[in-house]
Amino acid sequence: MQKETVGFAMCGSFCTFKKVIPQMRKLVQDGYRVIPIMSNTAYTTDTRFGASCDFNKEIEEICNEKIIYTISGAEPIGPKKLLDALVIAPCTGNTLGKLANGISDTSVTLATKAHLRNKRPVIIAVSTNDALGTSARNIGTLMNSKHIYFVPMKQDDYINKPNSIVADFDYIPDTVKSVLANNIQPQPILL
């Protein structure tokens, strides 16, 4: 029996893709239908961390679904009530800022806006070098917003990047399960 449908949206924190994709696989193994969503930047950019076509192929094979990477592809998520929950992992500082300020000009931010119209949970896994700097205000705004939850997070390199925060991506499946079952923010948020 298949569990709920989870959207899994990825932004351009490319250095975390190899930690995030296994969590997508774990959700599928746990019985969730996973709909992959990527920002256009994440979908099309080759970096020192890997080629976009390789990541895209792996993600589509894991999910057995085509990636939504355009605004027009993301728009039906709300009206059709396609998702029970939406995970954004990794969620960059740029996306945090857009979400906190109601800007929906990417596939990920429009997917979020469309999904939230159904009053269903959005689960954010932060990955940004400025979380304790300029993005702190946006994280605070989102933490005080209805239907927004966070994957537990911590400083990833407090000596060399003292403002940087990254979610512990291993907590994504448990956070999804907890939020869908209980509709409360799992604790602790800060590890």
C-alpha positions as CSV (number, residue, x, y, z in Angstrom):
1,M,0.0,0.0,0.0
2,Q,1.4,3.4,-1.0
3,K,1.8,6.1,1.5
4,E,1.3,9.8,0.9
5,T,2.7,11.8,-2.1
6,V,5.7,13.9,-1.2
7,G,7.1,16.6,-3.4
8,F,10.9,16.8,-3.2
9,A,12.2,20.2,-4.3
10,M,15.9,20.9,-4.8
11,C,17.6,24.2,-5.0
12,G,21.2,25.0,-6.1
13,S,23.3,24.1,-3.0
14,F,25.1,21.7,-5.2
15,C,27.6,20.6,-2.6
16,T,24.8,18.9,-0.7
17,F,23.2,16.9,-3.6
18,K,25.1,13.7,-2.8
19,K,23.7,13.9,0.8
20,V,20.2,14.9,-0.2
21,I,19.5,12.4,-3.0
22,P,19.9,9.3,-0.7
23,Q,17.1,10.8,1.5
24,M,14.9,11.0,-1.6
25,R,15.6,7.3,-2.2
26,K,14.8,6.5,1.5
27,L,11.4,8.2,1.1
28,V,10.7,6.0,-1.9
29,Q,11.8,2.9,-0.1
30,D,9.6,3.9,2.8
31,G,6.6,3.7,0.4
32,Y,6.0,7.4,-0.4
33,R,5.3,8.5,-3.9
34,V,8.0,11.1,-4.5
35,I,7.5,13.9,-7.1
36,P,10.9,15.5,-7.9
37,I,11.0,19.3,-8.4
38,M,14.2,21.3,-9.1
39,S,14.9,24.9,-9.6
40,N,15.9,25.7,-13.2
41,T,19.4,26.4,-11.9
42,A,19.7,23.1,-10.1
43,Y,18.3,21.2,-13.1
44,T,20.6,22.8,-15.7
45,T,23.9,23.7,-14.0
46,D,27.0,21.5,-14.2
47,T,29.4,22.1,-11.2
48,R,32.5,20.6,-9.7
49,F,30.1,18.4,-7.7
50,G,28.6,16.7,-10.8
51,A,26.9,17.1,-14.1
52,S,23.3,18.1,-14.1
53,C,22.3,15.4,-16.5
54,D,23.7,12.7,-14.2
55,F,21.9,14.1,-11.2
56,N,18.7,14.4,-13.2
57,K,18.9,10.9,-14.5
58,E,19.5,9.5,-11.0
59,I,16.6,11.4,-9.5
60,E,14.1,10.4,-12.2
61,E,15.2,6.7,-11.8
62,I,14.8,6.9,-8.0
63,C,11.4,8.5,-8.2
64,N,10.2,6.9,-11.4
65,E,8.8,10.4,-12.2
66,K,9.8,13.2,-14.4
67,I,11.4,16.2,-12.7
68,I,9.3,19.4,-12.5
69,Y,11.7,22.2,-13.3
70,T,9.6,25.0,-14.9
71,I,7.1,27.4,-13.4
72,S,4.4,26.1,-15.7
73,G,5.1,22.6,-14.6
74,A,4.9,23.6,-10.9
75,E,1.7,25.6,-11.2
76,P,-0.8,22.6,-11.2
77,I,0.5,21.3,-7.8
78,G,-2.0,23.5,-5.9
79,P,-5.1,23.3,-8.0
80,K,-4.8,19.6,-8.5
81,K,-3.8,19.0,-4.9
82,L,-0.9,16.8,-6.0
83,L,1.1,16.6,-2.8
84,D,0.5,15.7,0.8
85,A,3.8,17.3,1.8
86,L,6.5,19.3,0.1
87,V,10.2,18.9,1.1
88,I,12.7,21.6,0.0
89,A,16.1,20.1,0.3
90,P,18.5,21.8,0.0
91,C,16.9,25.1,0.6
92,T,19.3,27.9,-0.2
93,G,19.3,31.4,1.3
94,N,18.0,32.8,-2.0
95,T,14.9,30.5,-1.8
96,L,14.4,31.2,1.9
97,G,14.3,34.9,1.2
98,K,11.8,34.5,-1.7
99,L,9.6,32.2,0.4
100,A,9.7,34.6,3.4
101,N,8.7,37.5,1.2
102,G,6.1,35.9,-1.0
103,I,8.1,35.8,-4.2
104,S,7.2,32.9,-6.4
105,D,9.4,33.3,-9.5
106,T,11.0,29.8,-9.7
107,S,9.7,26.3,-10.0
108,V,10.5,25.6,-6.3
109,T,8.9,28.8,-5.0
110,L,5.8,28.5,-7.2
111,A,5.5,24.8,-6.2
112,T,5.6,26.0,-2.5
113,K,3.0,28.7,-3.1
114,A,0.7,26.4,-5.0
115,H,1.1,23.7,-2.4
116,L,0.5,26.0,0.6
117,R,-2.9,27.1,-0.8
118,N,-4.1,23.6,0.3
119,K,-2.8,24.2,3.8
120,R,-0.5,21.2,3.6
121,P,3.0,21.0,5.2
122,V,6.2,22.4,3.7
123,I,9.4,20.9,5.2
124,I,12.5,23.0,4.8
125,A,16.1,21.6,5.0
126,V,18.3,24.7,5.1
127,S,21.7,24.9,3.4
128,T,23.1,28.4,3.3
129,N,26.3,30.1,4.2
130,D,24.4,33.2,5.6
131,A,21.8,31.5,7.8
132,L,23.2,33.3,10.9
133,G,23.6,36.5,8.9
134,T,21.2,38.0,6.4
135,S,19.1,34.8,6.1
136,A,18.4,34.7,9.8
137,R,15.4,37.1,9.5
138,N,13.9,34.9,6.7
139,I,14.3,31.7,8.7
140,G,12.6,33.4,11.7
141,T,9.7,34.6,9.5
142,L,9.3,31.1,8.1
143,M,9.5,29.5,11.5
144,N,6.5,31.6,12.5
145,S,4.5,30.8,9.4
146,K,1.6,28.3,9.3
147,H,2.3,24.9,7.6
148,I,6.1,25.5,7.5
149,Y,8.4,23.0,9.3
150,F,12.2,22.6,9.5
151,V,14.5,19.6,9.3
152,P,16.9,19.8,12.3
153,M,20.0,21.9,11.5
154,K,23.4,22.9,12.8
155,Q,26.4,25.0,12.0
156,D,28.5,23.0,9.5
157,D,31.9,24.7,9.8
158,Y,31.7,27.3,12.6
159,I,35.4,28.2,12.3
160,N,35.7,28.8,8.5
161,K,32.0,29.7,7.9
162,P,30.6,31.0,11.2
163,N,27.2,32.1,9.6
164,S,26.6,28.8,7.8
165,I,23.9,26.4,8.7
166,V,23.0,23.1,7.1
167,A,20.2,20.7,7.9
168,D,21.1,17.2,9.0
169,F,19.6,15.6,5.8
170,D,19.5,12.2,7.5
171,Y,16.5,13.6,9.5
172,I,14.4,14.2,6.3
173,P,12.5,10.9,6.3
174,D,11.7,11.1,10.1
175,T,10.7,14.7,9.8
176,V,8.3,13.9,6.9
177,K,6.8,11.0,8.8
178,S,6.4,13.1,12.0
179,V,4.9,16.1,10.3
180,L,2.4,14.1,8.3
181,A,1.4,12.1,11.4
182,N,1.4,14.8,14.0
183,N,1.4,18.2,12.3
184,I,4.0,19.5,14.7
185,Q,7.6,20.7,14.4
186,P,9.9,17.9,15.4
187,Q,12.4,18.9,18.1
188,P,15.1,19.8,18.5
189,I,15.3,22.2,15.6
190,L,18.9,23.1,16.3
191,L,21.4,20.3,16.8
